[in-house]
Every structure is written in structure tokens, then in C-alpha cells.
Amino acid sequence: MSLKWTDSLEIAIQLDEAHPDVDPRYVNFVDLRKWTMALDEFEDDPEHSGERILEAIQMAWLEERE
């Protein structure tokens, strides 16, 4: 399964597993974008990410944590 920017919940789950010591509330979008693109299953155009997509990933990560 390959991940796209729109797979915010699955991305959030994988980010939570990859960065268990990180509080998603304090992750800046530059790092969030970099970490998302570094996920093994991520295969999407880096140019397709924007603030709204990164916000959705961050919110999904927060919900996953709770």
C-alpha cells in the first residue's frame, strides 16, 4: 500500500509509531512534511502538500495520540 498526502489518518498512525517521543502539537509544518515524505510507504508528489493537508495530518496525529 502506498501512502498519498490525502491518507492523513494512516500517515498520522505511522508518524506516531516513528516518533513516539514527539508531541504533535509542537511539530512545525517543515518537519511534518519532511517526516511524512520519509515514511517507507509514502509515494506522492512533494509539491502536492500544502498547509491544509499538513494541518489535517497534524490533527489526525493529535486524535491518534488521545
Summary of the structure (lengths in Angstrom):
residues: 66
radius of gyration: 10.4
end to end distance: 25.6
largest distance: 30.2
contacts: 166
relative contact order: 0.27
helix: 64%
strand: 3%
